[in-house]
Amino acid sequence: MNLRDPAGPGRDPIQRSTSNQPQGAIVPVVPQPHPDESRTDIDRSRRHRSVEPVLIDTAEVATMLSMSTSWVYREASKLGLKGYKLGRGRNAKVLYKRSEIFKWLEQQKIH
């Protein structure tokens, strides 16, 4: 019957002490956690938590407000929404802060 060493080949599951303990004392080896396993549960939850975007594009603003994209482009400055232009020319994207849009919506609430 062939019994395998649970610590793996070439590993001694029990190490001899070389410190201040009596000669020949046997000290069990404590397995060390993998570096990734030493992270806390908070770190794990941060990796899996979805993050709301800070900036959203004009099409998303239009959908959120049930308006057209051309209306958003035309009325954004009148509404106090400041756009952030990314890129150049015709393909430049205009993004808006989500918080500013919600702030503006709150101001439009009928009491």
C-alpha positions as CSV (number, residue, x, y, z in Angstrom):
1,M,0.0,0.0,0.0
2,N,1.4,3.3,-1.1
3,L,0.7,6.3,1.2
4,R,1.3,9.7,-0.1
5,D,2.7,12.5,2.0
6,P,-0.1,15.1,2.5
7,A,2.4,17.9,2.6
8,G,3.5,17.1,-0.9
9,P,6.6,15.5,-2.3
10,G,9.9,16.7,-0.9
11,R,8.2,18.6,2.0
12,D,8.6,17.6,5.6
13,P,5.2,18.1,7.4
14,I,7.1,18.5,10.7
15,Q,10.2,20.7,11.0
16,R,12.9,20.4,13.6
17,S,13.2,23.5,15.7
18,T,16.4,25.5,15.6
19,S,15.3,28.2,18.1
20,N,15.4,28.2,21.9
21,Q,13.4,25.1,22.3
22,P,14.9,21.9,23.6
23,Q,17.0,19.8,21.1
24,G,14.9,17.6,18.9
25,A,11.6,19.4,19.7
26,I,9.0,18.9,17.0
27,V,7.2,22.0,15.8
28,P,4.3,21.6,13.4
29,V,4.4,23.7,10.2
30,V,1.5,26.1,9.9
31,P,0.4,26.7,6.3
32,Q,0.7,30.3,5.2
33,P,-2.2,31.8,3.3
34,H,-1.8,32.7,-0.4
35,P,-1.1,36.5,-0.8
36,D,-4.5,36.9,-2.6
37,E,-6.3,35.2,0.3
38,S,-4.9,37.6,2.8
39,R,-7.2,40.4,1.5
40,T,-10.2,41.3,3.6
41,D,-13.8,40.7,2.7
42,I,-14.1,44.4,2.0
43,D,-11.5,44.2,-0.8
44,R,-13.4,41.3,-2.3
45,S,-16.8,43.1,-2.2
46,R,-15.2,46.2,-3.9
47,R,-14.0,44.0,-6.8
48,H,-17.5,42.7,-7.3
49,R,-19.5,45.8,-6.7
50,S,-20.7,47.7,-9.8
51,V,-19.8,51.4,-9.8
52,E,-22.3,53.9,-11.1
53,P,-20.8,56.1,-13.8
54,V,-20.2,59.7,-13.0
55,L,-20.5,60.9,-16.5
56,I,-23.2,59.8,-19.0
57,D,-23.5,60.6,-22.7
58,T,-26.1,62.6,-24.4
59,A,-28.2,59.7,-25.6
60,E,-28.5,58.4,-22.0
61,V,-29.5,61.9,-20.8
62,A,-32.1,62.0,-23.5
63,T,-33.5,58.6,-22.6
64,M,-33.5,59.5,-18.9
65,L,-35.5,62.7,-19.6
66,S,-37.7,61.2,-22.3
67,M,-36.5,63.7,-24.8
68,S,-34.5,63.7,-28.0
69,T,-30.8,64.0,-28.2
70,S,-31.1,67.2,-30.3
71,W,-33.3,68.7,-27.5
72,V,-30.6,67.8,-24.9
73,Y,-27.8,69.5,-27.1
74,R,-30.0,72.6,-27.6
75,E,-31.3,73.0,-24.1
76,A,-28.4,71.8,-21.9
77,S,-26.8,75.2,-21.4
78,K,-30.2,76.8,-20.7
79,L,-30.8,74.1,-18.1
80,G,-27.5,74.7,-16.4
81,L,-26.0,71.4,-17.5
82,K,-22.4,71.7,-18.4
83,G,-21.2,69.2,-21.0
84,Y,-17.7,67.7,-21.1
85,K,-16.5,67.3,-24.7
86,L,-14.3,64.3,-25.3
87,G,-12.6,64.1,-28.7
88,R,-12.6,66.4,-31.7
89,G,-14.8,67.1,-34.7
90,R,-18.0,65.3,-35.6
91,N,-17.3,62.2,-33.5
92,A,-16.6,64.1,-30.3
93,K,-18.7,62.8,-27.4
94,V,-20.4,65.2,-25.0
95,L,-20.8,63.8,-21.5
96,Y,-22.8,65.2,-18.5
97,K,-22.5,64.7,-14.8
98,R,-25.2,62.4,-13.6
99,S,-25.5,64.3,-10.3
100,E,-26.1,67.6,-12.2
101,I,-29.0,66.0,-14.1
102,F,-30.6,64.7,-10.9
103,K,-30.1,68.1,-9.3
104,W,-31.9,69.7,-12.2
105,L,-34.7,67.2,-12.1
106,E,-35.2,67.9,-8.4
107,Q,-35.6,71.6,-9.2
108,Q,-38.3,70.8,-11.8
109,K,-40.4,68.9,-9.2
110,I,-44.0,70.3,-8.9
111,H,-44.8,70.8,-5.2
